[in-house]
């Protein structure tokens, strides 16, 4: 079996969150950053599922299709993880494999059978996702019921379930793609982004998808119940003919503004703009838009563009990476600190309490304390999941905080971190990935977490119920003693 030379983009089939990095040539003050991906419930569609890295980065020119060979060995820091109850990995050569929950065909394998929860389903037994003859992937993201790939030709393909009043696959229908033979590969249409338009970066929320286009404008499609598409109404896009392409408006972000990063959350969306300011819209019931109130944005005329104010991150502070969870949002700032706001049950914000932030006046800006990561420590990468977050630090350590159901924080227990004083900073232990091992990229989803290690292998922990840990069983890992470190098996992917 070949080694697992792949990255994973965090994105749950239930919900993962988007932690994005700037596009090529744009400012990024510290380390490589990736995307995150999904949070929520597969049945309800609530949550986020995006983990995308820079879609413009290069790799080798190998091509792959269903049954193709992975031409790459070793790993590079690209945008390679899509994690959640479904996990997708992109090899260095651009081939895609997905495993875990497949009830909505998010794995794109022509059926609805889970992969990775029974023996002999991983490694060479796990089929490649057919993207089309000669096509490879630059990025893969996963949502509650769907997955999308940004291809080497800068086009986008999405598969899985597209709900009525959803349309998250962007194909002008409410149906499933990838649950029957013959629906993937060249038979799967490209998402119509508009005349002459191509994509630079993707982010998938619970039931919506956003794409940064080649002119650095933004288009979003899918469910729009809270205005998360940023179009000044609540009408879904992509679930009926005539709603995509030139008919799909770009999101109005302000006069002269363009987009560096996008992070689609559960029912909200955030962007990092070219002036390094951050704007969010959609659901705001817990302050996740950082507006100092609980008023939704983007669902009525006159709420977007110049009328949508930038989020206050503190005096002189700018964002370099953003992430959106189910009902909370985080940003990595230019000084290496991390700030989070929104829903805070279980200590999701990492502030030593369970009080929401951003839902009342005076809680943002300088009043919002950064997450304590340890004495002298800075974050070089950030991933935001359904109800937990992880940061890769400047000393190579990986730390995670928030809701710890089924050991998703990798601490060998199920105790939340960040919900009470004394749990963060130096008291928060780094995740044990094995003797001498460091994480190169991280993927944070609904109830599992994955890491691409410095030896090009992948390890995942948390819930194994649907095979998301890729171990050929349904065993949860990371919630008991002696389950992490050298005792945590590598995921056999490629």
ZIPETA-V985069 format. One record per residue. N is the residue number from 0. RES is the residue in one letter. PHI is phi in whole degrees, -180 to 180 (NA if undefined). PSI is psi in whole degrees, 0 to 359 (* if undefined). Layout:
N/RES/PHI/PSI
N/RES/PHI/PSI
This chain:
0/X/NA/134
1/X/-71/156
2/X/-72/165
3/X/-85/76
4/X/-88/75
5/X/-149/165
6/X/-114/162
7/X/-127/139
8/X/-102/128
9/X/-69/128
10/X/-175/119
11/X/-85/155
12/X/-71/343
13/X/-101/310
14/X/-179/129
15/X/-134/179
16/X/-124/160
17/X/-97/117
18/X/-120/111
19/X/-112/162
20/X/-119/164
21/X/-64/160
22/X/-72/165
23/X/-53/138
24/X/83/0
25/X/-103/161
26/X/-66/139
27/X/-153/114
28/X/-92/33
29/X/163/96
30/X/77/170
31/X/-83/143
32/X/-123/151
33/X/-128/190
34/X/-110/164
35/X/-126/173
36/X/-154/342
37/X/-159/148
38/X/-144/148
39/X/129/203
40/X/-122/130
41/X/-62/327
42/X/-73/317
43/X/-83/337
44/X/77/8
45/X/-79/134
46/X/127/186
47/X/-120/156
48/X/-151/63
49/X/-133/133
50/X/-143/93
51/X/-122/145
52/X/-108/188
53/X/-61/119
54/X/-78/349
55/X/-93/359
56/X/-74/153
57/X/-97/164
58/X/-152/187
59/X/-70/167
60/X/-90/14
61/X/-64/150
62/X/-118/158
63/X/-152/154
64/X/-145/187
65/X/-54/124
66/X/82/1
67/X/-72/169
68/X/-96/143
69/X/-79/113
70/X/-85/0
71/X/-109/151
72/X/-134/145
73/X/84/172
74/X/-128/152
75/X/-129/154
76/X/-75/89
77/X/-123/196
78/X/-99/89
79/X/-126/5
80/X/-119/139
81/X/-134/102
82/X/-116/148
83/X/171/213
84/X/-69/335
85/X/-110/138
86/X/-124/136
87/X/-122/142
88/X/-127/143
89/X/-112/126
90/X/-75/168
91/X/-58/329
92/X/-81/355
93/X/93/10
94/X/-82/149
95/X/-118/134
96/X/-130/142
97/X/-130/146
98/X/-146/168
99/X/107/216
100/X/-71/132
101/X/-135/21
102/X/-62/336
103/X/-113/16
104/X/68/26
105/X/-68/346
106/X/-81/343
107/X/66/38
108/X/-113/14
109/X/81/15
110/X/-157/187
111/X/-122/28
112/X/-89/132
113/X/-60/156
114/X/-127/142
115/X/96/356
116/X/-100/356
117/X/-132/158
118/X/-60/154
119/X/64/31
120/X/-113/351
121/X/-109/186
122/X/61/225
123/X/-68/343
124/X/-79/344
125/X/-89/119
126/X/-72/151
127/X/-72/149
128/X/-74/127
129/X/-79/116
130/X/-104/350
131/X/124/152
132/X/-58/123
133/X/79/359
134/X/-89/142
135/X/-127/171
136/X/-111/139
137/X/-93/331
138/X/-156/147
139/X/-135/139
140/X/-134/152
141/X/-129/143
142/X/-115/200
143/X/-63/319
144/X/-136/12
145/X/-149/164
146/X/-137/153
147/X/-137/149
148/X/-128/136
149/X/-91/120
150/X/-92/170
151/X/-65/340
152/X/-94/13
153/X/68/16
154/X/-96/167
155/X/-122/137
156/X/-126/139
157/X/-129/147
158/X/-144/171
159/X/108/211
160/X/-96/136
161/X/-121/108
162/X/-74/156
163/X/-67/139
164/X/62/24
165/X/-127/275
166/X/77/27
167/X/-67/342
168/X/-83/351
169/X/68/27
170/X/-108/12
171/X/71/33
172/X/-154/163
173/X/-117/104
174/X/-166/182
175/X/-113/142
176/X/-122/133
177/X/99/4
178/X/-97/355
179/X/-130/153
180/X/-60/147
181/X/83/9
182/X/-102/350
183/X/-104/194
184/X/64/222
185/X/-67/341
186/X/-75/343
187/X/-89/118
188/X/-69/157
189/X/-72/151
190/X/-72/130
191/X/-80/110
192/X/-97/353
193/X/121/159
194/X/-57/118
195/X/75/1
196/X/-90/142
197/X/-129/177
198/X/-115/149
199/X/-109/330
200/X/-159/147
201/X/-121/156
202/X/-148/134
203/X/-113/127
204/X/-95/194
205/X/-57/309
206/X/-138/28
207/X/-145/162
208/X/-134/142
209/X/-126/145
210/X/-131/130
211/X/-81/125
212/X/-89/173
213/X/-64/338
214/X/-92/10
215/X/64/26
216/X/-89/176
217/X/-129/134
218/X/-127/140
219/X/-131/147
220/X/-144/164
221/X/115/210
222/X/-66/146
223/X/-142/32
224/X/-62/333
225/X/-117/16
226/X/79/21
227/X/-67/347
228/X/-83/350
229/X/70/33
230/X/-110/9
231/X/76/20
232/X/-157/185
233/X/-120/21
234/X/-82/130
235/X/-64/155
236/X/-129/136
237/X/102/357
238/X/-101/2
239/X/-146/155
240/X/-60/150
241/X/80/13
242/X/-106/348
243/X/-105/192
244/X/65/222
245/X/-66/340
246/X/-76/343
247/X/-89/114
248/X/-69/155
249/X/-78/154
250/X/-75/131
251/X/-84/117
252/X/-114/357
253/X/128/154
254/X/-59/120
255/X/77/1
256/X/-84/143
257/X/-126/172
258/X/-110/133
259/X/-97/320
260/X/-142/152
261/X/-134/142
262/X/-136/111
263/X/-91/125
264/X/-98/198
265/X/-58/303
266/X/-136/26
267/X/-143/170
268/X/-142/142
269/X/-130/151
270/X/-134/151
271/X/-105/122
272/X/-93/171
273/X/-65/340
274/X/-93/13
275/X/66/23
276/X/-95/164
277/X/-124/134
278/X/-130/144
279/X/-134/152
280/X/-151/167
281/X/112/215
282/X/-67/142
283/X/-141/28
284/X/-64/341
285/X/-124/13
286/X/84/15
287/X/-68/347
288/X/-86/354
289/X/68/34
290/X/-100/356
291/X/76/19
292/X/-156/187
293/X/-121/28
294/X/-86/127
295/X/-66/156
296/X/-130/147
297/X/98/356
298/X/-103/358
299/X/-134/153
300/X/-59/149
301/X/81/10
302/X/-102/348
303/X/-106/192
304/X/63/222
305/X/-66/339
306/X/-73/341
307/X/-92/109
308/X/-76/151
309/X/-69/152
310/X/-77/136
311/X/-82/117
312/X/-106/356
313/X/126/157
314/X/-58/119
315/X/76/359
316/X/-90/143
317/X/-131/154
318/X/-88/143
319/X/-118/347
320/X/-156/140
321/X/-128/155
322/X/-148/142
323/X/-125/125
324/X/-99/202
325/X/-64/306
326/X/-140/29
327/X/-142/161
328/X/-136/145
329/X/-135/157
330/X/-140/138
331/X/-92/128
332/X/-99/172
333/X/-68/346
334/X/-99/10
335/X/84/3
336/X/-86/166
337/X/-126/133
338/X/-124/140
339/X/-132/149
340/X/-150/165
341/X/111/217
342/X/-68/136
343/X/-133/19
344/X/-61/143
345/X/69/15
346/X/74/29
347/X/-59/329
348/X/-84/352
349/X/70/32
350/X/-111/11
351/X/78/17
352/X/-154/187
353/X/-123/25
354/X/-87/131
355/X/-62/155
356/X/-130/145
357/X/92/359
358/X/-100/1
359/X/-144/156
360/X/-60/150
361/X/79/15
362/X/-107/349
363/X/-103/191
364/X/62/223
365/X/-66/338
366/X/-74/340
367/X/-87/113
368/X/-75/145
369/X/-73/158
370/X/-67/131
371/X/-80/114
372/X/-103/353
373/X/127/157
374/X/-58/119
375/X/75/4
376/X/-87/146
377/X/-127/153
378/X/-91/136
379/X/-112/352
380/X/-156/150
381/X/-141/136
382/X/-133/139
383/X/-121/124
384/X/-106/195
385/X/-56/307
386/X/-145/25
387/X/-149/162
388/X/-137/157
389/X/-136/145
390/X/-129/135
391/X/-92/125
392/X/-96/168
393/X/-69/346
394/X/-99/10
395/X/89/355
396/X/-77/152
397/X/-114/124
398/X/-126/139
399/X/-130/148
400/X/-146/165
401/X/113/211
402/X/-70/131
403/X/-116/32
404/X/-57/131
405/X/60/27
406/X/75/26
407/X/-65/340
408/X/-84/353
409/X/69/32
410/X/-103/2
411/X/77/19
412/X/-156/186
413/X/-120/27
414/X/-85/128
415/X/-61/153
416/X/-125/135
417/X/101/0
418/X/-95/350
419/X/-143/155
420/X/-58/148
421/X/83/9
422/X/-100/344
423/X/-106/193
424/X/63/223
425/X/-66/339
426/X/-76/342
427/X/-86/113
428/X/-72/145
429/X/-69/149
430/X/-68/130
431/X/-83/112
432/X/-103/358
433/X/123/160
434/X/-58/119
435/X/75/3
436/X/-93/145
437/X/-130/155
438/X/-85/135
439/X/-100/330
440/X/-150/149
441/X/-128/148
442/X/-131/127
443/X/-123/125
444/X/-124/216
445/X/-71/297
446/X/-137/35
447/X/-153/163
448/X/-138/143
449/X/-129/155
450/X/-139/135
451/X/-89/122
452/X/-94/169
453/X/-71/352
454/X/-103/18
455/X/70/17
456/X/-100/164
457/X/-117/137
458/X/-126/140
459/X/-131/148
460/X/-144/165
461/X/113/214
462/X/-71/132
463/X/-108/15
464/X/-56/317
465/X/-108/14
466/X/90/12
467/X/-65/340
468/X/-85/351
469/X/66/31
470/X/-107/7
471/X/75/21
472/X/-153/182
473/X/-112/22
474/X/-77/132
475/X/-77/142
476/X/-132/142
477/X/103/357
478/X/-106/7
479/X/-143/165
480/X/-61/150
481/X/62/30
482/X/-108/346
483/X/-104/191
484/X/63/223
485/X/-66/342
486/X/-83/349
487/X/-89/117
488/X/-69/152
489/X/-72/146
490/X/-82/120
491/X/-79/107
492/X/-110/286
493/X/-95/*
